[in-house]
Amino acid sequence: MVLDDTHEICGIKYFTALVSGKIDPRKPIKQQSYIRALQKTIPELSVHYGHFLTNPAWAVLADSQQQKVKIIKTEEKGSDVNLAVHVVNDAWLDKYDCAIILSNDSDLAEAVNLVKKHHNKKVGLMLPPSCIPSKTLMRASDFVKKIRYNVLEASQMPSKIAGTNIRKPADW
């Protein structure tokens, strides 16, 4: 158990971007299946979308200080900004006493600082066991908690979502 019995979960917001099927046409189908499975099993969940931006770019090869190669650079855009805006807005609307952030993006630190300073809210950071926390985000947070491996394992969805035709792909 990550939280204790005295905590009430009022809402869960999932911030993501829709993947492209350009290289693997199955990726968008898998992602949409996953999102539908989340929505069917977690009534408090709302999904908020950013987008991916893909552009050609030049990069220096790792084992060479001079040789440049042209690459396709893909970046997720908007998800971190959307999360920060929702943390601040939900504090302003008094929708929570304590927010839990599952991200290690140091760009969120200022939103966390504003929420704590102007709204007197608690903000905690939760991370997977192998993640090294951002020092900036750690300093801004009231607490940092690692999610134990056994909790992650126990939190996996079943192979088939009850009451639906959604099935876990074999290669997940």
N, C-alpha and C positions, 0 to 999 in steps of 0.2 A: 504494500500500500504506500503510495507516494504522499497522499494527504491523510489527515486523521478524520475520525468520524464527526468531529465538530464542524468541519468545513462543508459549506454548501456550494456546489458548482452551479452558478447562475447562467453561464454561457461558455461555449468553447468556440473560438474563432480560428479558422485554419486559413493561412495565407499562402498562396501558391500561384503558379502560372501554368497555363496549358502548354504541354510539350508539343513539339512538332513531330509529324510522322515522316519527315523528309528522308531521314536515313533509315528508320525502322517504322514502317506503317502501323505496327502493333502497339507502339508506345502510347499514342493518344487513347486507344481503346482500353489499354491496361490502366492508365491513369484515371479515365472516366469511371471504370469499374471500381477502382479503389475509392474514389470520391463518393460514388453512389453507395458503396458498402458502408463508408463512414456515416453518411447521412441516414441510412436505414438503421444503424445500430446506436447512434448517438443523437438523441432528439435535441440536445442543447447546441448542436453544431451548426455554425454558419460558415460558408466558404466565401472567401474574398480573393479575387483574381488580380494579379499583376500581369505582366507579359514578358516574353523573351525577345531580346534584341540580338540579331545575328548579323555580323559584319565581317568582311575580310580585314585582317590586320597583319602587321609584321611583328615577328617576335624573334629574339635571339635564342639560338639553340642552347640547351642546358649545359652541354659539355664544350661549348665554344663561346668565347667572349665577343666574337666578331661576326660569325655567320648568321645571317638573318634568313628566316623562311616565312612564307606567306601562310597564314592559318585562317581558319574560320573561328571567330571568337563569339561565343554565345553567353549572354549575361541575362540573369533574371532581373527584371526591372519592376519597381513599384511595390513588391511584396513587403519589403522592409519599411518603406514609407507608409504603406497602408496600415501595417501593424502599429507603427508609432502614432499615427493619427488616431487610430481606434483606442489605443491606451489612453491618450490625452482626452479624447472626446468622451469616452465612457467614464472617465474620472469626473469630468466637468458635469456630465449628466447624473453623477452619483450612482452608477450602475454596479459598483463593486467597492469593497473595503480593501481587498487585496487582489492584485493581479499576478498571475504566474506567467512568465514568458519562457517559451521553449525556443530559444534562439541564442546564438553566440555573436550576433552582429553588434559591434561596438557603436554603430550609428544610432542605436536605440537608446544609448545612455542619456542623451539630452532630454528625450521624451520622459524617461523614467525620473530624471532629476526634477523636471517641471511638475510632474504628477505628485511627487513627494513634497515638494516645496509649497505649491499653491493649492493642493487638494488634500494634503495630509493622508495620502493613501500609502499602503504598503505594496511593494513590488518585489517579487521573488524571481529568481532565475533557476530554471531546472534544465539539466543537461544530461546527455547520454554518458555512460560511465567512462568512455575513453576520451571524451572531449576535454581539451584544456581551455578553461574559461578565459574570456577576454578580461583583462585586468580593468579596463575602463568600464565595462558593463558590470563587473563584480563590485567595483567601488560604488556604482550608482544604486545597486540593488540592496534591499534590506537583508536578504539571505540568498544563499546559493545552495542548491541541493543536487546531488548526482542521483540519477535514476538507476537503481541497481539492475544488473543483468537479469535476475530472476523476476523482477517486476516487468521488465520489457518482454521477457519470454511469456509471462502469464497474460500479457496484454495483447498478444497476437490474435487476430481475427480467426474464426474458424474457416475451414476450407470452403464451406458453403454457408452463405448468409441465409438464415432462416426466413421463410416467407418470401424469398426472391429467387431469381434464377442466376444470381451473382455468385460466381465461383472464383476461388483463388487460382491464378494461373500456375501451371506446373513449374515454371522456371523462376518463381519468386522465392 
